[in-house]
Amino acid sequence: MRKYYFNSLTREEKKKIRAEYKKTYAHTEFQRRLIRLAIYSIIGFVFSIFLVSYSLIQHEDIVANLLIAIPLFIAAIIFLIGRHYAKLMVLNNIALKNKKTE
């Protein structure tokens, strides 16, 4: 993973950047999309775990359910990583903007 300027900041500076992020992006479409990605990933995790447990308990179509559950689980992980990456990019941009003004 790339080294971002935001990651090299101290704890107090990160708190200031996060406070500015919350103030700026509180009720924007970007924040709604991040929440939507988190919800999709949680639903993907729950449904894939349900499919695996159901197929193991009922002993029906284990291979078919695994072929559905494994890609769904991987997609949910990708959604969480993408959500984190998008938020980190915005935090890094705010940190760089504050660095230039100081």
C-alpha positions in Angstrom: 0.0 0.0 0.0 1.2 3.5 -0.8 2.5 5.7 2.0 0.1 8.6 2.5 0.9 11.9 4.2 -2.1 11.4 6.5 -0.5 8.2 7.9 2.6 10.1 8.9 0.8 12.7 11.0 0.7 12.6 14.8 -2.4 11.5 16.7 -3.5 15.1 17.5 -3.1 16.2 13.8 -5.1 13.2 12.7 -7.9 14.1 15.1 -8.0 17.7 13.6 -8.1 16.3 10.1 -10.9 13.9 11.0 -12.8 16.7 12.7 -12.5 18.8 9.6 -13.6 15.8 7.5 -16.7 15.3 9.6 -17.5 19.0 9.4 -17.1 19.2 5.6 -18.5 15.8 4.6 -21.2 15.3 7.2 -24.3 15.1 5.0 -22.9 14.8 1.5 -23.4 12.3 -1.2 -19.9 10.9 -0.6 -20.7 10.0 3.0 -24.0 8.4 1.9 -22.0 6.3 -0.6 -19.5 5.2 2.1 -22.4 4.2 4.4 -24.0 2.3 1.5 -20.8 0.4 0.8 -20.6 -0.6 4.5 -24.2 -1.8 4.4 -23.6 -3.8 1.2 -20.5 -5.5 2.7 -22.3 -6.4 5.9 -25.2 -7.9 4.0 -22.7 -9.8 1.8 -20.9 -11.2 4.9 -24.2 -12.2 6.6 -25.7 -13.8 3.5 -22.5 -15.7 2.6 -22.2 -17.0 6.2 -25.9 -18.0 6.1 -25.4 -19.9 2.8 -22.5 -21.8 4.1 -24.1 -22.7 7.5 -27.4 -23.6 5.8 -25.7 -25.9 3.3 -23.7 -27.6 6.1 -26.7 -28.1 8.3 -29.1 -29.3 5.6 -26.5 -31.2 3.6 -28.0 -29.8 0.4 -26.1 -28.3 -2.6 -22.9 -27.7 -0.6 -20.8 -27.1 -3.8 -23.4 -24.8 -5.4 -23.8 -22.7 -2.2 -20.0 -22.5 -1.8 -19.7 -21.3 -5.4 -22.1 -18.5 -4.5 -20.9 -17.7 -1.0 -17.2 -17.5 -1.7 -17.4 -14.8 -4.4 -19.9 -12.9 -2.3 -17.6 -13.0 0.6 -14.7 -11.7 -1.5 -16.9 -9.0 -3.0 -17.9 -7.8 0.5 -14.2 -7.7 1.5 -13.4 -5.6 -1.6 -16.3 -3.2 -0.8 -14.8 -2.7 2.7 -11.3 -2.1 1.3 -12.6 0.3 -1.3 -14.6 2.2 1.3 -11.4 2.5 3.5 -9.3 3.6 0.5 -11.8 6.2 -0.7 -12.0 7.7 2.8 -8.2 7.7 3.2 -7.8 9.5 -0.1 -10.2 12.3 1.1 -8.4 12.5 4.5 -5.0 12.7 2.7 -6.3 15.5 0.4 -7.5 17.5 3.4 -4.2 16.9 5.2 -2.2 18.0 2.1 -4.4 21.1 1.8 -3.8 22.0 5.4 0.0 21.4 5.0 0.1 23.9 2.1 -1.8 26.6 4.1 0.5 26.3 7.1 
